[in-house]
Amino acid sequence: MAGPEITITKAEGAWVVRSLGAIIGESKNVLLLKEGDFPEVTYVPREDITMAFLDASDKTTVCPHKGTAGYFHMVGKSRTLKDFAWSYETPLKQVAAIKDHLAFYPEHATVESVS
């Protein structure tokens, strides 16, 4: 049985990631992943994120179309956001482009184009 169609495109321009009142990342190498009827997900290269704000979580989930995702907590001055972001360390072949990228839950982070 085939899964949903997945497309990955490079986003235009510069993007910023904000959470808990801080800018935690800026990138011109953002990827947009569209999977079937699900909302588009923005993936930001890990190298463009201030990883000092993030601690690895023990949580993992498995997507039959993308692979196993690992999660990160966001550690702010006033609080910690549990399982704030996720990443596919060894994504499946069809989504290999998202390796070394992070995606963020919209209720915890704003990822937006600034140009």
C-alpha positions in Angstrom: 0.0 0.0 0.0 1.4 3.4 -1.0 1.6 6.2 1.4 0.6 9.8 1.0 2.4 11.9 -1.6 5.3 13.8 0.1 6.9 16.8 -1.5 9.8 18.8 -0.2 10.7 22.2 -1.6 13.2 24.8 -0.6 11.5 27.9 0.9 12.4 31.3 -0.6 14.1 34.0 1.4 15.1 34.3 5.0 13.2 32.7 7.9 13.3 33.2 11.7 12.4 30.9 14.6 11.1 32.5 17.8 10.0 31.0 21.1 9.7 32.2 24.7 10.6 35.7 23.6 13.9 34.8 22.0 15.0 34.3 18.4 16.5 30.8 18.4 17.3 30.5 14.7 17.6 32.3 11.4 18.0 30.5 8.1 18.0 30.9 4.3 17.9 27.1 3.8 14.4 26.2 5.1 12.6 23.2 3.6 8.8 22.9 3.3 7.4 19.4 3.6 3.9 18.6 2.4 2.5 15.2 3.2 -0.9 14.3 1.8 -3.7 16.4 3.3 -1.7 17.4 6.4 -0.6 21.0 6.9 2.8 21.9 5.5 5.7 21.5 8.0 8.7 23.8 8.0 12.1 22.2 8.5 15.0 24.4 9.6 18.6 23.2 9.3 20.0 22.3 12.8 23.1 24.3 12.1 20.9 27.5 11.9 19.3 26.9 15.3 20.9 27.9 18.6 21.1 24.4 20.0 22.1 25.6 23.4 18.4 26.3 24.0 17.5 22.7 23.2 18.0 19.5 25.2 17.4 16.0 23.7 14.3 14.3 24.9 13.8 10.5 25.5 10.7 10.6 23.3 10.7 9.0 19.8 7.9 8.3 17.4 7.8 6.3 14.1 6.3 7.5 10.9 6.0 4.8 8.2 6.7 7.4 5.6 9.5 9.4 7.2 11.2 7.2 9.8 11.9 7.6 13.5 11.8 11.1 15.0 13.7 12.2 18.0 12.5 15.1 20.1 14.0 18.1 21.9 12.9 20.2 24.9 13.2 24.0 24.7 14.9 25.4 27.9 14.0 29.0 28.5 14.8 31.3 31.4 11.3 31.0 32.9 10.2 27.5 31.8 10.9 24.4 29.7 8.7 23.4 26.8 8.6 19.6 26.6 9.1 17.9 23.2 9.2 21.3 21.6 10.8 20.2 18.3 11.5 17.0 16.4 14.1 15.7 13.9 14.6 12.7 11.8 18.2 11.6 12.3 18.1 8.8 9.7 15.0 9.6 7.6 13.7 7.2 5.0 15.1 7.6 1.4 12.1 9.5 0.0 12.6 12.3 2.6 16.4 12.2 3.0 16.5 16.0 2.5 15.1 16.6 6.0 18.1 14.9 7.7 19.8 17.3 10.1 16.7 19.6 10.1 14.3 20.5 13.0 10.6 21.1 12.9 8.7 22.9 15.6 5.2 22.6 17.1 3.3 25.8 16.2 1.9 26.2 19.7 5.4 26.6 21.0 7.4 28.3 18.2 6.8 30.8 15.4 8.6 30.0 12.2 8.1 32.7 9.6 9.5 34.2 6.5 11.1 37.6 7.1 11.9 38.5 3.4 
